[in-house]
Amino acid sequence: SDDDSGDDFSITDEEESDDETAKQGDISYGDETHRIAIVNLDWDHIRAVDIFASLASFVPDSGSLRKVTVYPSELGMKRMEVEAKFG
């Protein structure tokens, strides 16, 4: 039978859309740039060419990916220094 008193529930597309809009409303957006920050990778094994290849697969035919440059953060620089000293 079609009993609505069960434990199962569903969210309609409209409800999901409302939830997404509410979540997005809490995000402050800055100015648009052509840059992206990629963090928390194993930088001993990842190079700019690897990131370029990965990102290039998402570029539409009408777009272009010009270059990838890796800039370590201050924290990253400190950790690399410690790792160089102590392994």
Buried (B, 14 or more C-beta within 10 A) or exposed (E): EEEEEEEEEEEEEEEEEEEEEEEEEEEEEEEEEEEEEEEEEEEEEEEEEEBBEEEEEEEEEEEEEEEBEEEEEEEEEEEEEEEEEEE
